[in-house]
Amino acid sequence: MKVLTATLVLLLFIVLFQGCLAASYKSDESDKKEKSDKPEKSDESEKSDKAEKTDKSEKSDKSDKSDKSDKSVPYDYSANIECEKEPPKPLYGGGILTDAEAPAPVATGGKKLLMAKTTSAPVKGSTLKFELEKDTHYALSAWLQFSKSTGDVRAVLVTPDGKFNTAGMIVVQSGCWTMLKGGATSFSAGKGELFFETNVTAELMADSMALQPFTFEEWKLHRDESITKERKKKVKITVQGSDGKELPDAELSLERVAKGFPLGNAMTKEILDMPEYEKWFTSRFTVATMENEMKWDSTEYDKGHELYEIPDKMLALAEKYKISVRGHNAWSGLSVAQLKEAMAKRMKSVVSRYAGKLIHWDVVNENLHFSFFEDKLGKDASGEVFKEVAKLDDKPILFMNEYNTIEEPNDGAPLPTKYLAKLKQIQSYPGNSKLKYGIGLESHFAIPNIPYVRGSLDTLAQAKVPIWLTEIDVIKGPKQVEYLEELMREGFAHPGVKGIVLWAAWHAKGCYVMCLTDNKFKNLPVGDVVDKLIAEWKDVPKDAKTDDKGVFEAELFHGEYNVTVKHKSLKELFMETVDLDSKSEATIKAKGKEY
């Protein structure tokens, strides 16, 4: 592979989505074979050589396959949300874009390669061209800058099947470089193209671009590696008898019963009157969000007449099973006149009522699309609302909750960079710097662009606040189950994601988008895949046993575990709950009747 050492900078003149990055790439695929004269050999010698070569070839093939799986390029979760004076080096050394032959002219000094569209007529510029592989995810990154003005830039990856895939979209400025991170998937092999488009009439400069391929198997491997790193830990359990002496060869049975990675679902009021619903829900989930029962129009249907009986009972049920509850969308939906009059009262009423009982508040909901507070109360309204909620309840994490930030790269309103800009504005409001913030991503999907999802999460994670997928669902279709599993695995594996809540609340007349069960609470295929993941993410070693020093060591998912001990010195089983969520070591004293 030929690697360009010069930093690549491309300029183009773009008019209303017509301009594209001008460049042309060629692949240098010439193979060179070494030739050497060999002395003649006897038939026996030749047979021996052939056998040796065959054996070496087989070993080499196995070695190559092993090397391919062991030495695949690791996924780079890094991103940069600052506007930099100079672009850093490209990720992955540029990936497949390093085999480039770019047209003249080249800038002096050998640092930059410059291309510009000088025509004033609206034209579509040339594209970057390369070979794409079948069933391969492509991670895209690039540093972009305008010669003047500020605006959105969209990266489009054209795959061999002719599909135009939006691989990312970002707000680009002049005077500094901004990083775009995203990607797309190619399901066929052949020629591919990459270009950029925008609504700004200006020169666009691109630098430190990279397009890195990952086979589906490599993508899964990297995800599994991240799960091991982020969701598991090496633990040490020492088992002793009542006299304090270690118990060697003690048989252990482990069951995770609490904590660990939070996985939840939306919950409806029907759960209060349906034991089968209660049993199904509480046996699976550790987090709940009331679908509508905490909303303003549900608790104050008639102005001035508040009714909290239903959400109170739902909260009590959740507490009974040690299920954490998120406060969702509790003060949206009024006119300007109503809002100015009732906002303070509503805040005090609902937040004070549930203070200390919820883990989260969705303080502003879908505000990047609808600007609910700003349109009605002024440009700093969201910052003010965050501040007031924190005054009334300082325990929960306070969230912006938004849709299409990771679901739809063509939606310009909630782009990851715009989400972070709004969050920064809220954080900078006087008195808000020390509040506990969270990033809420609704995650309502049709057909997910998995590389874009991961790249967007990489960008959002740079805010250094917890990310939650707060309302995840997938529309009904032949691949609904496959897509949901892929998305849940992506969320579970990503270092920045700290919890997942499904938006699959049960309704007798049908669910919002996605049902996990039928009306008898028997799992549908979507419910089966959720159960499969729940079981997988709390899996424990079978046939666990202490060594000759009374110690058991293993790699376990974070959480609290019931550990049951069976030993020849004990007349009965002994069980103790140990915290392996915040700790990595535990000592169990197996007290009870002994022989």
N, C-alpha and C positions, 0 to 999 in steps of 0.2 A: 504494500500500500504506500503510495507516495503522499507524504504529508507536507502541506504548504507551511512554511515557517513564518511567512508574513501574515500579519493580522488582516483579515478581510473586511473591507468596508465598501459597501455598495450604495450608490446614490441613485435615486430616481425621482422624476417629476411626476406627481400624481394629481389627477383632477377627478373628484367625485367618484371614487371607487374604480377608476379606470387604470391607474398606474400599478405596475407590479415590479418586483425586484428584477433588475436587469443583470443577467449573468448566464453563462453557459458552462455546464460541467461535462467533462468527459472522463471516462474510466480507462485507466491504462491497464489492460488485461493481457498484455503479451507475456507468454510463458517462455522461460529460457531453460534449456536442458543441457546438462554437462555431458560431454562425450569423452570417452577415453578408450584407448586400444587395450585389449585384453589378450593374454597368451592363450593358445589353444589348450584344452583340458581333455582328459580321458572321459569316456562315457560315465564311468563310475564316479569320477570327480564331479562331473556336471550334475549327475543325479543328487549327489551329496549337497552340492551348492544350491540346487533348486529346492531341496527339502529344507535346507537351512534358511533360504530366502523366504519360503512359504511360511515357515515357523515365525521368522522375524516379522513378516508382513502381518500375520495374524496378531502377533503381540503388539505390533505398531498400531493396527486398527483399534484394538482394545484400548491401547494407551491413548490414542487420539480421541476416542469417545470419552474416555475418563477425563482427559485434559479439557475437553469441550465443556463437560458438565462442571468440572472443578474450577476452571479458570475463566468462566464467563465474566463479562464486564459487570461489576456491581452497579446497582442502580444508585444514582446520586440524588438524595433527598434535599440537597441544599437549594437555596434560592436567595434572592437579594431584592429587598423592597425599597432600597434607597435609589435616588437618582444620582448616579456617579459621574464625576468629571471625566474619567477614563473607564472604558469597559474592561472588566477582568478577563482572564483567559477563558476560552470556551470550555464548557463541560465536555467530558469524554474526548478531549483533544479535537473536537469537531465532529466525531463520529464519521458517518459516510460522506460528510461534506469535505473531508480532508483530501479526498482523491480529486482535487479540483484543478482544472485549467481555466483561469479566468481571463477575460479579454483585457487588452490594454485600454487606457494608459495606466501605468503604475506610478504611484506617488514617489517622490524623491525620498531618499533615505532608506528605502526598502521596508518601511513600516506599514504603509497602507496601499491597498489596491483600490482605485477609485473608478466608478462608472457613473455616468449621469445621463439622463434623458434631457436633451436640450430643446426639443420641439415644444411649441406652445399649444399644439393641438391636442385634444383629448385622445390619448392612445393607450393601448394596453401594452406594457413593456414585456420583454422576454422573461422567462422564468428560469429557476434553477432546475436542472434535470439530472436524474440519477436512476439507478436500478433499485426496485423495492422487492422484498421477498414475501412469499405467501405466509399467511397466518403469523404475522409479526406486528408487535406494537412498536411504534416509533416515538421516542421522547424528543421533543423539540425545545430548544432554547435559543434565544437571540437577544442581543442588546440593540436597542433602537433609539434614534434621535431625529427630530425634525430640524430643518434649517431655520424654521420660524414657526410660531404658533403652537397650539396644543390640540390633540385630538385622538380619537380611537384608531388603532391599527389592528387589522385582522390578518392572521396567518392562515393560508389555505394550502392543504396538502392534497394534491390530486393523485389518487391511487390508480393502478393499472386497469381497474374495472370502470374507470371514467367518473367515479364519484368525487365531488368536491367536498372535502372534509375540513371544517373549521377546526384548526389545531390549537388556536388560542386567540385571545383578543386582549388588548391592553391600552391604557392611556399613555401616550407618548408626548414628551415635552421637547422644547428646544433648549440648548445650552447644557444639557446633561443626558446621560444614557440610562435607559430604563430596561429592566430585564423582563422579557416575555418567557413564560414557561408553560408548556402544554404538550400536545402530541395528538396522534391519531393512529388508527390501525389499518393495515393493508391485509385484505383477505385473498389477494391474488398476487402473482409475481409478474414483473415487467417494468415498463417505464413509469416513473413517477415524477411529479413536478411540485415545486414549492414557490408560492408567490405571496406578496403582501398587498393589502388594499386598505384605503382609508378615505375619509371624507374631507381631508385637509389638502389644500392646494399648496404644496411645499415639497422640498426635497426631503426624502427619507433616507437616512443612513442606517445601515445594518452592520453590526460588527460581532465578532465572537459567536458566530452561529454554530449550532450543533444539531445533528439529527442522528440519534443513536438507536439502532435496532435491537430489539429483544424478542426472541421467540416466545411463544406462549409458555413454554416450559421454563425458560429463564425467568420470565415475569413472575410465574408462580414460585419458583425457587427463591427469588429475592423477597417475595412477600412472606414466605415461610421463615426465611432468615430473620426478617423484621419482627415477626410474631414471637419467635424464640427470644429475641433481644428485648423487646418491649413488654411482652405479656407474661414471660416466665422468669423464674429465678432458680438458682441452685440452692437447695435447702438441705439442712442437716437436722435430723430428728434423733435424739438420744432417748432410749427407753430404759428406765430403771425400775427396780422393785421397790417395795415399801421401805426396805432397809437402805436404799440409796445406791445399791450395787447394780451395775449395768446388766441388762438381760440380753444375752446373745441368742441368735436364732429365733427371735420373737416374730411371729407373723403379724403383719399390719394390714389393715383395711382402711383406705382413705376415701373420704367423700368431701368434696368442696360444698360448703353450706352457706357461705356468705362472702360479701365483698367481691374482689376481683373486678374484671371489666364490666361496667354497667351496661346491661342490655334490657330495653324496655319496650312498651307498646302503649298506644292510646287506649283509654278506658272510657266506657260509657256508663251511664246511671243504671242501665239494666243489670249490671253486676250485683246491685244491692238486693235484687229479688230472685236471682237465678243461681242456685248453688253450683250447678254444673259449669256455669260461666266463671264463677269465683274460683272453683277448683282448677279449671283449665288455666286461667290467667295467673293465679298466684303460685302455681307449681313451676312456672317458666321464667317469669320476668322479675327483675330487681328494681325496675324504674317504671313509673306510670305517669302519663300526661292525661288530664281530663280533656276529652276532645272538645266539648263545648260548655260543660257545666260550670266553669269558673268565669266565663265571659260575661261582660257587662249586661248584655241583653238577656242572659239566662238568670242572673241573680237580681236584676232590677228590671223586670219586664214592664212593670208599671212604675213610672217616675216617682221616686221618693219612697217606694215600698220594696225593701231589700229582703230577699229570701236566700239564705245560705244553707238550708237544711240538707239539700242533696250533696253539694260539694263537701260539707262537713262530714257526712256519713261516708262518702267515698274516701276522704282522707283518713278517717278512722279505720276503715277496712284495710287500706294500704299500710297504715302503721301497725296493725295487728300482725301482718305478715312481713314486717320490716322492709317494705317496699318504699323506696324514695319517690317523691312526687315533684314534678316540675310545674311551676306556675306559668300558665300559657295565656297570652292575649287577653288580659283581664280588663283592659280599659281602652279599647278601640271601638270606633263605629258611631260616634255622635257628630252632630252638626257643630258648626263653630259656636253658635249661641249656647248650645247645651254643654259643649266642652268647657268653655270658659267658666260657666257657672258651676259645673258639676265635677270637674277634674280633681280639684283638691279634696273634695268630699269622698270621691271614689277611691282615690289613692289611700287615704287614711282608713277607709272602711275595709277594703279587701287586703291590703298589704299588712295592716296592723293585725287583722284577724288571723292571718296565717303566718305571722312573723315567727321565725325560728323553726317552722315546721316543713318548709320547702327547701329543696337543694338549689333550685334555680328560679329566676323570674325571666320570662321573655319580655323585656322592658319595652322594646320597640319591635313591632312585627311587620315585616314586608315594607319597611319604610323607604328602601331604595327605589321601589317601584311606585309607591303611592304618596310618599312624603306627608304622611298623615299629620304628624305633629307640627312640622315646619309650615305646612300650608295653612294651618289653623292658628298656630300660636307663635310663629316667628322662627328665624333661622337657627336659633340656639335651643329650640324646644326639646329636642332629644337629649341634649346634655342636661337640661334642667330636670327632665323626667328621671333620668338615671340618678341624679343627685338626690331627688326627693324620695325615690324608692329606697335608696341606701340609708337615708336618715331613719326611715320607718322600719327597715329590716336589713341589718348589716351582715347577716350570715350567708345568704345565698349568693351564688355567682350570677351576675347580671348580664343578660344576653341581648345582642341584636339577633333577630331571627329572620332569615331571608331565603327566598327560593331562586333557583336558576343560577346561583353562583358557581356551582360545580356541575349542574345538570345540563345547561344550555349555553355553549360558548358563543352563540349568535345573539344572545340577549345582552345588549350593551349596558343596561341599567345596573345590574348587580355584579359586574365583573369583580374578581378577587381584589384588584387594585382599588376599585371604587369602594368596595366593602371596607377595606383597610383604611382608606382615606376618611370615610365616615366615622369609623371607630376611633381614629386618631383625633378627629374633631370633638367627639364626645369626651374622650379622655382629657383633652386640653381645656375643657370647660372649667372655670374656677371651682376648686373644691373636689374635682373628680379624679385627680391623679392617682389616688391610693385605693380606688374602688376595685372590687374583684370583677373582672370582665370575662365574658365567654363569647365565642363565635358559634352562632347557631345556623346550621345549614339544613334547610327543610328536606332536600334530596328527593323530590318527586320526579321520577325518571320515566322516559319512554324507551329510547334506545341509548344506552350509556356509551360515551366515548371514554373508555377506561384510562388511556394515557392522559387525557385532558383532566379527568377527575384527580388522578394522582398528582399531576403537575400543579393543579390549582390548590390542592391541599398543601403541597410544598410551599407555595407562595403564602397562603394564609397562615401557615404554622410559624412564619417569621415574626408574627405579632407577639409570640411567646405567651399566648393565653390559650386555655383549653378549647378545643374544637369538639362540638357534638353534632352528629347527624340526627336531627331532631324529629323528622317526620318521614322517614324513608319508606317509599313504596315504588312499585313498578306497574305500569298499566298492563291490563290483561292482554295476552298474546301468546304465541307458540313458544317464545323464549322467556316468558315472565320468570319462571323458576330459576333458569340459568342466570339471567341478569341480576336477580335479587341476590343469589348466592355470591356472584362475582363482586357486587357492590358491598355486601356485608363483609366479605373477606378483605376488600380494599380498605374499608374503614377500620376494621379490627387491626389490620397490620400497620396502619400509618402511625408513625411516632407522635404526630400532633393530635390525633383523634383520641378523646378520652371517654366517649360513650356513644351509644347508638339507641335511638328510639324508633320503633316501627310505627307507621301510621296505618294501622290495620284494625281499628276499633270494630267490634262486632255490632251489627245491626240486623234485626230479623228480616228487614226488607232489602238487605244488601249493603255492602260496605262502601266507603267513600271511593276507593279505587281497587283495593286489594283485600281479599278475605283470606284468613288463615284456616278457618274451619267452616263447616256447614252449620245449620241451625241446631244440630244435636251436639255440637262441639267435637265432632270428629274431624281430624285434620284433612285439609285439602292438600294437593301437592306443594303449594307454597308453605303451608304450615309444616309439612314434613321436612322441607329443607331448613326451616328455622330450627326445628327440633334437632336436626342433624348437627347444625353448627353449635347449638347450645351444648350438646353432648360432647362434641369435639373440643370445645373451648373450656371444658372442665374435666377433661380426661385425666385419669391417674394411672400410675403403674399397677399392673396386676402382679400378684404373688410377691408383694413387697415383704422384705424380711431384714431384720437387723443383722449386722456382721458379728464377728467374734468379740467386738468391743461394745456391742449394744447400740450401734449407730446405723441409721439408714440415711443414705444420701440419694438425691434425685433432682431432676429438673421439673418443677411444677408450675402450673399457672398461678398467678397471684390470687390470694384469697384466704379465707378461714376454712379450716378443715376439721371434720370429725375424724379422729384417728382411733380405731378400735384395735386393741392389743390382745393377742392370743399367745400364751406361753405355757410351757409344761409346768412351771412353778405356780401358775394361777388356776384356781378351781373354776373361775368364770371369766368371761370376757370383760375387759376394761376399756372404757371409751372416754376420751378427753378431746375438747375443742382447742385447737392451737391456731395462733395468728401467724400465717405465712404470707400476709399481704404487706405489712410494714416491716416484718422481720424475716430473717432467713434461717434462724436456728430456733429450735424448741426442745425442751426437755420434758418428758412425760414420766411421772411417777405412777406406776401401775399399782395402785392401792386396792385392797380387797382381800378376799379369802385366798390364802395360799396353802399349798401342800406342805 
